Amino acid sequence: MKTKNRTTLFIDSEIIDTIKQIAINKNTTQTKIINDYLKQGIEKRTTKKQI
C-alpha cells in the first residue's frame, strides 16, 4: 500500500514553471509530474550503480 507524505521543498522557479506547464499539457497534477520525474531519476541512478 502506498502512503502519502507531505513535505516542503524549495524548488527553483524555472523548474516549477516547467513542471506546471508539463502538468497542464498532460492534464495531470504537479505532484504526479514531480513524483514521476523523481522516480525516474532514482531508478536511473540505482540502475547505474548495479551495473
C-alpha positions in Angstrom: 0.0 0.0 0.0 1.3 3.4 -0.9 1.3 6.1 1.7 1.4 9.8 1.1 3.8 12.1 2.9 3.6 15.8 2.9 6.8 17.8 2.8 8.2 21.2 1.9 10.8 21.6 -0.8 12.4 24.7 -2.2 12.3 24.3 -5.9 13.9 26.8 -8.3 11.2 28.9 -10.0 12.3 27.9 -13.5 11.8 24.2 -12.6 8.4 24.7 -11.0 7.3 26.8 -14.0 8.3 23.9 -16.3 6.5 21.4 -14.0 3.4 23.5 -14.1 3.4 23.6 -17.9 4.0 19.8 -18.2 1.2 19.2 -15.8 -1.2 21.4 -17.9 -0.1 19.8 -21.1 -0.6 16.3 -19.7 -3.8 17.2 -17.9 -2.5 16.0 -14.6 -1.2 17.4 -11.3 2.2 18.9 -10.5 2.5 16.3 -7.7 2.2 13.5 -10.2 4.7 15.0 -12.5 7.2 15.6 -9.7 6.8 12.1 -8.3 7.2 10.6 -11.8 10.4 12.5 -12.5 11.9 11.8 -9.1 11.1 8.1 -9.5 12.7 8.0 -13.0 15.8 9.7 -11.6 16.1 7.4 -8.7 15.6 4.3 -10.9 18.2 5.5 -13.4 20.7 6.2 -10.6 20.2 2.9 -8.9 20.4 1.0 -12.2 23.8 2.6 -13.0 25.1 1.6 -9.5 24.1 -2.0 -10.1 26.0 -2.3 -13.4 
